[in-house]
Amino acid sequence: MDELMRLIPYVVLLKLVAGVLLPVLIVGIVFWYKAREKELQYHQDLRMREMEHQKKMMEMQIDLEKAKAR
Protein backbone atom coordinates (compact mmCIF):
# COMPACT_ATOMS: atom_id res chain seq x y z
CA MET A 1 0.00 0.00 0.00
CA ASP A 2 2.83 2.36 0.86
CA GLU A 3 4.46 1.62 -2.50
CA LEU A 4 1.23 2.43 -4.31
CA MET A 5 0.93 5.77 -2.53
CA ARG A 6 4.46 6.62 -3.61
CA LEU A 7 3.60 5.99 -7.28
CA ILE A 8 0.47 8.18 -7.37
CA PRO A 9 2.34 11.51 -7.96
CA TYR A 10 4.21 9.94 -10.87
CA VAL A 11 0.98 8.67 -12.41
CA VAL A 12 -0.60 12.13 -12.05
CA LEU A 13 2.49 13.75 -13.56
CA LEU A 14 2.44 11.27 -16.42
CA LYS A 15 -1.24 12.04 -17.11
CA LEU A 16 -0.54 15.78 -17.12
CA VAL A 17 2.41 15.44 -19.49
CA ALA A 18 0.43 13.13 -21.78
CA GLY A 19 -2.52 15.55 -21.65
CA VAL A 20 -0.31 18.35 -22.90
CA LEU A 21 1.82 16.41 -25.36
CA LEU A 22 -1.00 14.53 -27.06
CA PRO A 23 -2.76 17.63 -28.45
CA VAL A 24 0.60 19.11 -29.46
CA LEU A 25 1.42 15.89 -31.27
CA ILE A 26 -1.96 15.80 -33.02
CA VAL A 27 -1.68 19.44 -34.13
CA GLY A 28 1.86 18.78 -35.35
CA ILE A 29 0.78 15.80 -37.42
CA VAL A 30 -2.14 17.72 -38.95
CA PHE A 31 0.12 20.69 -39.74
CA TRP A 32 2.73 18.40 -41.34
CA TYR A 33 0.04 16.67 -43.42
CA LYS A 34 -1.35 19.97 -44.72
CA ALA A 35 2.13 21.33 -45.44
CA ARG A 36 3.04 18.15 -47.31
CA GLU A 37 -0.18 18.37 -49.31
CA LYS A 38 0.63 21.97 -50.31
CA GLU A 39 4.18 20.99 -51.22
CA LEU A 40 2.93 18.22 -53.49
CA GLN A 41 0.48 20.63 -55.12
CA TYR A 42 3.27 23.16 -55.76
CA HIS A 43 5.42 20.44 -57.31
CA GLN A 44 2.56 19.36 -59.53
CA ASP A 45 1.92 22.96 -60.64
CA LEU A 46 5.62 23.46 -61.32
CA ARG A 47 5.76 20.27 -63.39
CA MET A 48 2.72 21.38 -65.41
CA ARG A 49 4.34 24.76 -66.11
CA GLU A 50 7.56 23.03 -67.10
CA MET A 51 5.70 20.77 -69.52
CA GLU A 52 3.86 23.76 -71.04
CA HIS A 53 7.17 25.58 -71.41
CA GLN A 54 8.77 22.60 -73.12
CA LYS A 55 5.81 22.33 -75.48
CA LYS A 56 6.10 26.02 -76.41
CA MET A 57 9.83 25.65 -76.95
CA MET A 58 9.26 22.69 -79.26
CA GLU A 59 6.67 24.68 -81.21
CA MET A 60 9.08 27.59 -81.52
CA GLN A 61 11.83 25.22 -82.66
CA ILE A 62 9.52 23.80 -85.35
CA ASP A 63 8.53 27.33 -86.44
CA LEU A 64 12.21 28.30 -86.61
CA GLU A 65 13.03 25.27 -88.75
CA LYS A 66 10.11 26.08 -91.06
CA ALA A 67 11.32 29.66 -91.38
CA LYS A 68 14.85 28.49 -92.20
CA ALA A 69 13.48 26.10 -94.82
CA ARG A 70 11.74 28.94 -96.67
C-alpha positions as CSV (number, residue, x, y, z in Angstrom):
1,M,0.0,0.0,0.0
2,D,2.8,2.4,0.9
3,E,4.5,1.6,-2.5
4,L,1.2,2.4,-4.3
5,M,0.9,5.8,-2.5
6,R,4.5,6.6,-3.6
7,L,3.6,6.0,-7.3
8,I,0.5,8.2,-7.4
9,P,2.3,11.5,-8.0
10,Y,4.2,9.9,-10.9
11,V,1.0,8.7,-12.4
12,V,-0.6,12.1,-12.0
13,L,2.5,13.8,-13.6
14,L,2.4,11.3,-16.4
15,K,-1.2,12.0,-17.1
16,L,-0.5,15.8,-17.1
17,V,2.4,15.4,-19.5
18,A,0.4,13.1,-21.8
19,G,-2.5,15.5,-21.7
20,V,-0.3,18.4,-22.9
21,L,1.8,16.4,-25.4
22,L,-1.0,14.5,-27.1
23,P,-2.8,17.6,-28.4
24,V,0.6,19.1,-29.5
25,L,1.4,15.9,-31.3
26,I,-2.0,15.8,-33.0
27,V,-1.7,19.4,-34.1
28,G,1.9,18.8,-35.4
29,I,0.8,15.8,-37.4
30,V,-2.1,17.7,-39.0
31,F,0.1,20.7,-39.7
32,W,2.7,18.4,-41.3
33,Y,0.0,16.7,-43.4
34,K,-1.3,20.0,-44.7
35,A,2.1,21.3,-45.4
36,R,3.0,18.1,-47.3
37,E,-0.2,18.4,-49.3
38,K,0.6,22.0,-50.3
39,E,4.2,21.0,-51.2
40,L,2.9,18.2,-53.5
41,Q,0.5,20.6,-55.1
42,Y,3.3,23.2,-55.8
43,H,5.4,20.4,-57.3
44,Q,2.6,19.4,-59.5
45,D,1.9,23.0,-60.6
46,L,5.6,23.5,-61.3
47,R,5.8,20.3,-63.4
48,M,2.7,21.4,-65.4
49,R,4.3,24.8,-66.1
50,E,7.6,23.0,-67.1
51,M,5.7,20.8,-69.5
52,E,3.9,23.8,-71.0
53,H,7.2,25.6,-71.4
54,Q,8.8,22.6,-73.1
55,K,5.8,22.3,-75.5
56,K,6.1,26.0,-76.4
57,M,9.8,25.7,-76.9
58,M,9.3,22.7,-79.3
59,E,6.7,24.7,-81.2
60,M,9.1,27.6,-81.5
61,Q,11.8,25.2,-82.7
62,I,9.5,23.8,-85.3
63,D,8.5,27.3,-86.4
64,L,12.2,28.3,-86.6
65,E,13.0,25.3,-88.8
66,K,10.1,26.1,-91.1
67,A,11.3,29.7,-91.4
68,K,14.8,28.5,-92.2
69,A,13.5,26.1,-94.8
70,R,11.7,28.9,-96.7
